[in-house]
Amino acid sequence: MHRGGCPCCHHDDEEEEELTKGRLIFLICRLAVGLILGLLGLFLWNEENLRGMGLSNDAALWVNFGIMAVAYLAVAYDIIWKAIKNFRHIKDLFDENTLMMIATIGAFCLRFFGEQQNEFFEAVMVVFLYQVGELFEDISVDRSKKAIEDAVGLRAKKACLLHEGKKEEVDPETLKIGDQILVSVGDIIPADGVVVSGSGGVNMASLTGESLPQERGVGENVNSGTTLVSGSLVVEVTKEYEDSTVSKIIRLVKEGESSKSKAQRFVTAFAKIYTPIVCLIALLVAVVPPLFIGISNPTVWASWLYSAICLLVISCPCAIVVSVPLAYFAAIGLASKNGILIKGASYLDWLSSLDAVASDKTGTITLGVFAIDHFKENEIGEELFREYLFAAESRSNHPLAKAIMGDDDGSSYQEFISEYNEIAGKGVSLTYKGHHVLAGSAHLLADHKVDLIKCSKKGSTTYLAVDGKYVGHATLKDKVKDSAKQMVDELSSINIETIILTGDRNDISKEIGEYVGAKRVYSELLPEDKKRILQGEIDNHKGGVAYIGDGINDAPSLALADVGIAMGGAGSDMAVDSADVVVMNDDLSKIVKAVRIAKAAKAKATFNIVASLVVKVAIAALSVIFGEAFPLWAAVLADTGLTLLLVINSISLLFKKVK
């Protein structure tokens, strides 16, 4: 059994063992042998039984000791061996193995004071209960982690490979780029690929958190870990299994546990101080009172030694060091269920303490897709205006021209176009159906002495002139995401301000900032300007500052921020790699969910730490007050029981509904 990440219960990676079926059976057999021998030793301790066997009291003591020692070693030999190795390597001297070895050997020694009756059996029962508690804790943690991984991304167990007209069930990990697989209704898509045949509805909940199916047809991409809910698809594999979406998600969730949170780092530092102090206090409890109240009385020494041993058993901080990392692991799993990938527990801490969120605009706050927001024709009618405008833009590769054309490929205009000339930075000049047409900026029309009516709307405006006369204009705007204003409002409600950093024009940026409710807007920025301003925001805030972006130019800011948040749907690979948090479907409201999940994880961890310390202090006080009347096995039961309760508390986070 092992405890990954436990500061007082830590072992080297090469020493960690999985709780395999064989080890589980062997452990149960050991526990059964120890219990049977312990009960036999307890029965033989009865004086009448011993006299009936013709043994003296001294002989009976040693017979009983031998039986109980074998029972003890059957149950505890691995604990003793680990404690000895700790001493030999001068490493983790005060871990739970050392505490249990000292406590149980001390319980054995109590009998030799001559007054206690059942300490041999009590020592066996202490280590027996400890091993049973450890067993249930490990099973609980292992199952919990498996449940989290299963809930995060659905890993297909098989793939239907199409090969030379035949179907063959294969392991998804064996699929290669170019293989074709058949996906039927109800199947989990086993690999990333492109649809080459068929169509159907794909449930993307495992990636985006949204259960509404999305239609996928020929030429469209599908992701592993998603589920086909209607239709049938033949998919050509485009990524090796290890590079697939679901593998990356599961890998990120597993790796996320290795990045320690502030609470986990606190536990590590705390245990290094806490455990030696507890051992020192136990030593003082065992030695100091007898020196003053009965230095020559073996009963007094036995009583206070018993209290000291109880204190050692109670004080093992396993409840904290198991439940706190598990709370953060569950939070990472919960975030993944909601379409948010968090790359480490430390980023949950930053998310829970954010003061500000800085965001790119284009493609993040907005959709990054321009469309005609407003147009005005001047005396020629809407239909003719659109024809001239589309004809003028039909040969241009400029992004605004493509936005104006939309789905129109422009082929219907080509036979009527002549003398086409694209003027860099200004627009185009051409002849269309015998008419001279100008389309572009106000400067273009001014160069040709065309008077125009200046557009008052904010956005990118294309002016149109035909035969030297202004005939209208079209204004294009980037549409704001529906979730942008919601995100800003909800962040504001929990005292987190939103700042926009963008390279776009000041007037457009300011309008969008005012619409969504951003606290401040910085416009016309280069990537280095964004980084400089972001650094200033980080310096001026006591709490964390996050940055949201989607493009290659956002990568430096994503890396600089306390928490870099990338849009995983439309974002560049560099942005996603540089980020600490990835929102899979570009829904900005998910960022608020991430913050709420982080705060819930921190609350769980804090509760677990405080509850564990309070309960342990209370039980330790009772053990000292009641002395021998407080059974040692009850101390162990209290410790393992508390650990199980706090583990359940941590895992309950996985089932939390996040607003």
Secondary structure, 3 states (H helix, E strand, C coil): CCCCCCCCCCCCHHHCCCCCHHHHHHHHHHHHHHHHHHHHHHHHCCHHHHHHCCCCHHHHHHHHHHHHHHHHHHHHHHHHHHHHHHHHCCCCCCCHHHHHHHHHHHHHHHHHHCCCCCHHHHHHHHHHHHHHHHHHHHHHHHHHHHHHHHHHCCCCCCEEEEECCEEEEECHHHCCCCCEEEECCCCECCCCEEEEEEEEEEECHHHHCCCCCEEECCCCEECCCCEEEEEEEEEEECCCHHHCHHHHHHHHHHHHHHCCCHHHHHHHHHHHHHHHHHHHHHHHHHHHHHHHHCCCCHHHHHHHHHHHHHHHHHHCCHHHHHHHHHHHHHHHHHHHHCCEEECCHHHHHHHHCEEEEEECHHHHHEEEEEEEEEEEECCCCHHHHHHHHHHHHCCCCCHHHHHHHCCCCCHHHHHHEEEEEEECCCEEEEEECCEEEEEECHHHHHHCCCCCCCCCCCCEEEEEEECCEEEEEEEEEEEECHHHHHHHHHHHHCCCEEEEECCCCHHHHHHHHHHHCCCEEECCCCHHHHHHHHHHHHHHCCCEEEEEECCHHHHHHHHHCCEEEEECCCCCHHHHHHCCEEECCCCCHHHHHHHHHHHHHHHHHHHHHHHHHHHHHHHHHHHHHHHHHCCHHHHHHHHHHHHHHHHHHHHHHHHCCCC
